[in-house]
Amino acid sequence: MRRGRWAAEMGRIREAAVDDTIHVRTLMGLGMPESTIYRWCQDDGPWTLMAPATVRLSTGTPTRRQLVRAGLVYAGDRALLTGLDAARAHLLRRGELPAAVHLLVPAGMRVQSTPTIRVERTTRLRPAIVRDELPVAPVERCVLDAARRMRDRSDIAAILTEPVQRRMLLVGTLLEELDAGSQRGSATPRAVLRAAEDGARSAAEFDFHAWWSEHPDLPQSVVFNVRLSDATGLLGIADAYVPEIGLVLPIDSTEHHFSTADQVVETERQHRAYRSAGLHVYGIRPSRIARDPAGLYQDVLDAIRVAANLPTPLVRWQPDLPRSA
């Protein structure tokens, strides 16, 4: 058939596409010959072959959305998006997107991975959750599928703690998903989640938890993200706290304490409230954990000595969030 005929039919073809992406069999169902489709996907043609039998109705560099849609079109109607692309659809933002989009398909499907599409067969395929018009896996599966393929501990902590910090799920839910899934690449995520069970929720808090655990002479009763109150009411939520000596250790990351004027005011208010209740406060700069661990260790010892010599404060504490259901 002549090209001119299909140029006139482009409106109908584009209506059948999603995010400018369409399967070859859909084009053939519209009456377009297979040979014409693949000819139009050649180097000098107006279309791009994104994956086997998967066509983008344009040329040039695809958007991330088009890469994601190409994967879903290629893998079929039962595929679910997982990993960081799916986490983005759940409105999570941490982590650098990998080169390939990650899809889950039923165990019996014969769909192969490509350089830009990672296909994982699974017997644990849950019903699709639609987010941003995409079929995605649950939040816990998305972030753990991403974390299992990462190596940097801080990056893994950032990925896993974001949904907990934003109150989207509990640490226990992540641990249940980790236990139920593949154990390949699970060691570091499991260590991160153990720290999260102690209350650590941000990457900076996880790094401090790991640093503290490496020093057995420091009080191992330290707890993270706890609500402190006295007879006057709530004093604040302490990033880290040593109950027996009344030592508060704010993890003074820029992201959560100093990125806005309101955060600075609230941080200073909390510190005053802690001190007025008889607590000793020593702020931890996350950058010192890597750059000045020896100096940090000495300063923490000094803070412990000061706190231990103060009168015992009448302060109660409890976890800010439940760790599990």
C-alpha positions as CSV (number, residue, x, y, z in Angstrom):
1,M,0.0,0.0,0.0
2,R,1.1,3.6,-0.6
3,R,2.8,5.7,2.0
4,G,0.3,8.5,1.2
5,R,-2.6,6.3,2.4
6,W,-1.0,5.7,5.8
7,A,0.0,9.3,6.2
8,A,-3.8,10.1,6.0
9,E,-4.5,7.3,8.5
10,M,-2.0,8.6,11.1
11,G,-4.7,10.2,13.3
12,R,-6.3,6.8,13.8
13,I,-3.0,5.1,14.4
14,R,-2.0,7.7,17.0
15,E,-5.3,7.2,18.8
16,A,-4.6,3.5,19.1
17,A,-1.1,4.2,20.6
18,V,-0.4,5.0,24.3
19,D,2.4,7.5,25.0
20,D,3.2,7.4,21.3
21,T,3.9,3.6,21.6
22,I,2.1,0.7,19.9
23,H,2.5,-3.0,19.3
24,V,3.1,-4.3,15.7
25,R,0.0,-6.6,16.0
26,T,-2.1,-3.6,16.8
27,L,-0.9,-1.8,13.7
28,M,-1.6,-4.9,11.7
29,G,-5.0,-5.0,13.2
30,L,-5.6,-1.5,11.8
31,G,-4.8,-2.9,8.4
32,M,-1.1,-1.8,8.1
33,P,1.1,-4.4,6.4
34,E,3.9,-5.8,8.6
35,S,6.5,-5.1,5.9
36,T,5.5,-1.4,5.9
37,I,5.7,-1.2,9.6
38,Y,9.2,-2.5,9.8
39,R,10.3,-0.4,6.8
40,W,9.1,2.7,8.6
41,C,11.2,1.7,11.5
42,Q,14.5,1.7,9.5
43,D,17.1,4.4,10.0
44,D,15.6,6.8,7.5
45,G,12.0,6.1,8.5
46,P,9.6,8.2,10.7
47,W,9.3,5.5,13.5
48,T,11.5,3.7,15.9
49,L,11.6,0.0,16.9
50,M,11.9,0.2,20.7
51,A,11.8,-3.6,21.4
52,P,10.8,-6.6,19.4
53,A,7.4,-5.8,17.8
54,T,7.2,-2.6,19.8
55,V,7.0,0.7,17.8
56,R,7.4,4.3,18.8
57,L,5.6,6.7,16.4
58,S,8.6,9.1,16.3
59,T,12.3,9.2,16.1
60,G,15.0,10.8,18.2
61,T,15.8,10.2,21.9
62,P,12.8,8.6,23.7
63,T,11.6,10.1,27.0
64,R,11.7,8.0,30.1
65,R,7.9,7.7,29.9
66,Q,8.2,6.3,26.4
67,L,10.9,3.8,27.6
68,V,8.5,2.6,30.3
69,R,5.6,2.4,28.0
70,A,7.6,0.5,25.4
71,G,8.5,-2.1,28.1
72,L,4.9,-2.5,29.1
73,V,3.7,-2.8,25.5
74,Y,6.5,-5.3,24.7
75,A,5.9,-7.5,27.8
76,G,2.1,-7.7,27.4
77,D,-1.0,-6.9,29.4
78,R,-0.1,-9.0,32.4
79,A,3.2,-7.2,33.0
80,L,3.7,-4.9,36.0
81,L,6.2,-2.1,36.3
82,T,8.5,-2.3,39.4
83,G,11.8,-0.8,40.6
84,L,12.4,2.9,40.7
85,D,10.2,3.8,37.7
86,A,7.3,2.3,39.6
87,A,8.4,4.0,42.8
88,R,8.2,7.3,40.8
89,A,4.6,6.5,39.9
90,H,4.0,6.0,43.6
91,L,5.4,9.6,44.1
92,L,8.7,8.5,45.6
93,R,11.6,10.5,44.4
94,R,14.9,9.1,45.8
95,G,17.4,7.1,43.8
96,E,18.9,7.4,40.3
97,L,16.9,5.7,37.6
98,P,18.8,2.7,36.0
99,A,19.4,2.4,32.3
100,A,16.7,-0.4,32.0
101,V,13.1,-0.3,33.1
102,H,12.2,-3.2,35.3
103,L,9.1,-5.4,34.6
104,L,7.5,-8.3,36.4
105,V,5.7,-11.0,34.3
106,P,4.1,-14.3,35.2
107,A,6.6,-17.2,35.6
108,G,5.4,-19.1,32.5
109,M,5.8,-16.2,30.0
110,R,8.5,-16.4,27.4
111,V,9.5,-12.8,27.2
112,Q,13.2,-11.9,27.0
113,S,15.0,-8.9,28.4
114,T,16.5,-6.3,26.1
115,P,19.2,-3.6,26.8
116,T,16.6,-1.2,28.0
117,I,14.0,-3.6,29.4
118,R,14.7,-5.9,32.3
119,V,12.1,-8.7,32.4
120,E,11.8,-10.7,35.6
121,R,9.6,-13.8,35.8
122,T,7.8,-14.3,39.2
123,T,5.3,-16.6,40.8
124,R,4.4,-13.7,43.2
125,L,2.7,-11.4,40.7
126,R,0.2,-9.3,42.6
127,P,-2.8,-7.6,40.9
128,A,-1.8,-4.3,39.2
129,I,-2.1,-1.0,41.1
130,V,-2.7,1.8,38.6
131,R,-0.6,4.9,39.3
132,D,0.0,7.7,36.8
133,E,-1.9,5.5,34.3
134,L,0.7,2.7,34.7
135,P,0.2,-0.8,36.1
136,V,2.7,-1.0,38.9
137,A,3.7,-3.4,41.7
138,P,3.0,-2.4,45.4
139,V,5.4,0.1,47.0
140,E,7.3,-2.5,49.1
141,R,8.0,-4.7,46.0
142,C,9.1,-1.7,43.9
143,V,11.7,-0.3,46.4
144,L,13.0,-3.8,47.3
145,D,13.3,-4.8,43.6
146,A,15.4,-1.7,43.2
147,A,17.5,-2.1,46.4
148,R,18.4,-5.7,45.6
149,R,20.3,-4.5,42.5
150,M,22.1,-1.7,44.3
151,R,25.5,-1.9,46.1
152,D,25.9,1.4,47.9
153,R,24.6,1.2,51.5
154,S,23.6,4.9,51.7
155,D,21.7,4.6,48.4
156,I,19.9,1.5,49.6
157,A,19.0,3.3,52.8
158,A,17.6,6.3,50.9
159,I,15.4,4.1,48.8
160,L,14.0,1.9,51.6
161,T,13.5,4.6,54.2
162,E,11.7,7.1,52.0
163,P,8.3,5.3,52.1
164,V,8.6,4.7,55.8
165,Q,9.5,8.3,56.5
166,R,6.5,9.4,54.5
167,R,4.2,7.1,56.4
168,M,3.3,5.0,53.3
169,L,4.1,1.7,54.9
170,L,5.7,0.1,58.0
171,V,9.2,-1.4,58.3
172,G,7.5,-4.7,59.1
173,T,5.9,-4.7,55.6
174,L,9.2,-4.3,54.0
175,L,10.7,-7.1,56.0
176,E,7.9,-9.4,55.1
177,E,8.3,-8.7,51.4
178,L,12.1,-9.2,51.7
179,D,11.6,-12.6,53.4
180,A,9.1,-13.7,50.8
181,G,11.1,-12.7,47.7
182,S,14.4,-13.7,46.2
183,Q,17.3,-13.6,48.7
184,R,19.8,-12.6,46.1
185,G,21.2,-9.1,46.9
186,S,19.2,-9.1,50.2
187,A,22.0,-8.7,52.7
188,T,22.5,-5.0,52.7
189,P,18.7,-4.2,52.4
190,R,18.2,-6.5,55.5
191,A,20.8,-4.6,57.4
192,V,19.2,-1.3,56.5
193,L,15.8,-2.6,57.6
194,R,17.2,-3.8,60.9
195,A,18.4,-0.3,61.5
196,A,14.9,0.9,60.5
197,E,13.4,-1.4,63.1
198,D,15.4,0.6,65.7
199,G,13.7,3.7,64.3
200,A,16.2,5.0,61.7
201,R,14.3,6.3,58.7
202,S,16.6,8.5,56.6
203,A,19.8,7.7,54.9
204,A,21.7,10.0,57.3
205,E,20.1,8.3,60.3
206,F,21.0,4.9,58.9
207,D,24.7,5.9,58.5
208,F,24.8,7.2,62.0
209,H,23.2,4.0,63.3
210,A,25.8,1.9,61.5
211,W,28.6,4.2,62.8
212,W,27.3,4.0,66.4
213,S,27.0,0.1,66.2
214,E,30.6,-0.1,65.2
215,H,31.6,1.3,68.6
216,P,30.5,-1.2,71.3
217,D,31.6,1.1,74.1
218,L,28.9,3.6,73.2
219,P,25.5,3.0,74.9
220,Q,23.6,0.4,72.8
221,S,20.3,1.6,74.3
222,V,20.2,4.4,71.7
223,V,16.8,4.7,70.0
224,F,15.8,6.6,66.9
225,N,12.9,8.8,66.0
226,V,11.2,8.8,69.3
227,R,8.6,11.3,70.8
228,L,10.0,13.0,73.9
229,S,7.6,14.5,76.4
230,D,7.5,15.8,80.0
231,A,4.8,17.2,82.3
232,T,4.3,20.1,79.9
233,G,3.6,17.9,76.9
234,L,5.4,17.0,73.7
235,L,9.0,18.4,73.5
236,G,9.7,17.1,70.0
237,I,10.7,14.0,67.9
238,A,14.4,13.2,68.6
239,D,16.4,11.7,65.7
240,A,18.5,9.7,68.2
241,Y,18.2,9.5,72.0
242,V,20.1,7.7,74.8
243,P,17.3,7.3,77.5
244,E,19.4,6.5,80.6
245,I,21.4,9.7,80.5
246,G,19.0,12.0,78.7
247,L,21.2,12.7,75.7
248,V,19.5,13.9,72.5
249,L,21.4,13.5,69.3
250,P,19.7,15.4,66.4
251,I,21.0,14.3,63.0
252,D,21.3,17.8,61.6
253,S,21.0,17.0,57.9
254,T,20.5,20.0,55.6
255,E,17.5,18.2,53.9
256,H,15.4,17.9,57.0
257,H,16.7,20.7,59.3
258,F,18.2,23.6,57.4
259,S,16.8,23.7,53.8
260,T,14.1,26.3,54.6
261,A,13.8,29.1,57.1
262,D,10.9,27.4,58.8
263,Q,13.0,24.2,59.3
264,V,15.7,26.3,61.0
265,V,13.2,27.9,63.3
266,E,11.6,24.6,64.2
267,T,15.0,22.9,64.8
268,E,16.1,25.7,67.2
269,R,12.7,25.6,69.0
270,Q,13.1,21.8,69.6
271,H,16.6,22.2,70.9
272,R,15.4,24.9,73.4
273,A,12.6,22.6,74.5
274,Y,14.9,19.7,75.1
275,R,17.3,21.8,77.1
276,S,14.5,23.4,79.2
277,A,13.5,19.8,80.2
278,G,17.0,19.1,81.4
279,L,18.2,17.1,78.4
280,H,21.6,17.5,76.9
281,V,21.7,18.1,73.1
282,Y,24.6,17.4,70.8
283,G,23.9,17.8,67.1
284,I,25.4,15.4,64.6
285,R,26.5,16.6,61.2
286,P,26.1,13.6,58.8
287,S,29.2,14.6,56.8
288,R,31.4,14.0,59.8
289,I,30.6,10.2,59.8
290,A,32.7,9.8,56.7
291,R,35.1,12.8,56.9
292,D,35.9,12.9,60.6
293,P,34.9,9.7,62.4
294,A,37.6,9.9,65.0
295,G,36.7,13.5,65.9
296,L,33.0,12.7,66.0
297,Y,33.7,9.7,68.3
298,Q,35.6,11.9,70.8
299,D,32.9,14.6,70.7
300,V,30.1,12.0,71.3
301,L,32.1,10.6,74.3
302,D,32.3,14.2,75.6
303,A,28.6,14.7,75.1
304,I,27.9,11.4,77.0
305,R,30.0,12.5,79.9
306,V,28.3,15.8,80.1
307,A,24.8,14.2,79.9
308,A,25.7,11.6,82.6
309,N,26.7,14.3,85.1
310,L,23.4,16.2,84.7
311,P,20.4,15.5,87.0
312,T,18.2,12.7,85.5
313,P,15.5,14.5,83.5
314,L,11.8,13.5,84.0
315,V,11.2,12.8,80.3
316,R,9.2,10.0,78.7
317,W,9.8,8.6,75.3
318,Q,8.0,6.4,72.8
319,P,8.5,5.4,69.1
320,D,7.2,8.0,66.7
321,L,5.9,5.4,64.3
322,P,5.0,1.7,64.9
323,R,7.7,-0.6,63.5
324,S,5.2,-3.3,62.5
325,A,1.5,-4.1,62.5
